[in-house]
Amino acid sequence: MEKDTYIRDRKLKKKYHFIAIGGVGMSGLAKYLLQNGFEVSGSDITDSKYVQSVKKLGAKVYIGHDENNVPEDCVVVASTAIRENNPEIQKAKRLGLPIYHRSDLLAEISQNEPYFIGFSGTHGKTTTSGLSSYVLEKADLKPSYIVGGIIPEINTNANASHDRIFIAELDESDGTIVKYSPNLVVVNNLEPDHLDFYKNGLESILETFETFLSNLREDGIVLANTDNEGVKRLVKYFSENKLAHNARFVTYSIGGNTDYSVKNINYGEDFTVFDIMHNGEFQTTLKICLKGVHNVYNSLAVWASLHLSGIDMSLVNPHFATFSGMGRRFQKVAEFDGIVVYDDYAHHPTEIKATLSSSKSFKNKNIIAVFQPHRYTRFYNLWNEFMGAFSDVDRIVVTDVYAASEDPIEGVNSEAFVNEFREKTDIPCENISGDIKQVAKVLFPTLKSGDVVIGLGAGTITSLGKELLALSEEKIKVGG
């Protein structure tokens, strides 16, 4: 018999089956439901820390996809990556079960939360949603949240505490962002990306955001970074074409004449310190340990969103300084023989430039970027932008393209990129083919004490630090 389960005062009788429950987004949704007493099952191709985390909360998880995994009386949840020929999708269709995209479930959850803050934009969603959740947790303000990465110290990507505020990362990559209706939404930035879906580039993205922002809750707030050209265009559109209800734009910037702004930035080796202004009046001096100007924007966005939401900022201000960053966001993953290895999810030219600009704080270090292009369509559409993304490094290694199930595009490959890059710049650049274990094997003997290695990409590049560390433990001599 199904359990009676509750989200807020709305009584639901549902159980859910997640196909690919081990994904970071899917596991967050599953955790939230499990904490609310729902019955949850799921499947994934491999075991992982995310699979183990939902199992500990009571989920029944199968390794491998099989039609027998699917209960006969559940809602099936799948992500965009799950194909129609998946045996569990086929079983659900034969049984006539409801099939939700993960965005449908997040939309349903958020509808039952009284105050919903959504973090959106081409870049920075995971960091801002994670930072917001972190500082509220550390201040013992008991937020509920579903974010796209593991929050440091708290060691989770979701929580259902049911105090006033619910926080979520809102993905725009497949257009499903139009399903959400926050009270307050942060728009960090808008740039061409996911061009396999957004065929007309930025124009298509802006059209999607125009639809999304027209669906905010009554008296909703759009917190917009007007230092970004795409966001500035969005603000201009809504100022010329009045919203359908009472939602309003609130702006933020660095040093600008905006509602919220940052002044007097001091970049230190361990901390960045800056003043936050609201309507021209000083509010606080904030200290963060995150590197780079993009994290000044991220921190300002979080601070302003919580300030607008009525939070006592004196309770959360001290905790900005202890947030060490989300997993795979400039994350130190290995250190040996005077060599440090970082891992970063950056896979768009703007993200890469922002991450590599952070490396300027490493004084007298040799910076080596190891770039794994992610998807042929992105590599093709942003080829020239990638060419200009590596100016802050001393050496570049480009691995094979991580296809993410895409078919190759003729002439779009790492070897061609390296050849063109060498013609245009003086920065040493090379292609190392093979899997990441092979990349590490070729790279390792060339490293020396004082090198900083930064792995960049959304694919298997994340294992680079582990592979390099394993080689160091085998006592292979590092080159001089």
Secondary structure, 3 states (H helix, E strand, C coil): CCCCEEECCEEECCEEEEECCCCHHHHHHHHHHHHCCCEEEEEECCCCHHHHHHHHCCCEEEECCCHHHCCCCCEEEECCCCCCCCHHHHHHHHHCCCEEEHHHHHHHHHHCCCEEEEEECCCCHHHHHHHHHHHHHHCCCCCEEEEEEEECCCCEEEECCCCCEEEEECCCCCCHHHHCCCCEEEECCCCCCCCCCCCCCHHHHHHHHHHHHCCCCCCCEEEEECCCHHHHHHHHHHHHCCCCCCCEEEEEEECCCCCEEEEEEEECCCCEEEEEEECCEEEEEEEECCCCHHHHHHHHHHHHHHHHCCCCHHHHHHHHHHCCCCCCCCEEEEEECCEEEEEECCCCHHHHHHHHHHHHHCCCCEEEEEECCECHHHHHHCHHHHHCCCCCCCEEEECCCECCCCCCCCCCCHHHHHHHHHHHCCCCEEECCCCHHHHHHHHHHHCCCCEEEEEECCCHHHHHHHHHHHHHHCCCCCCC
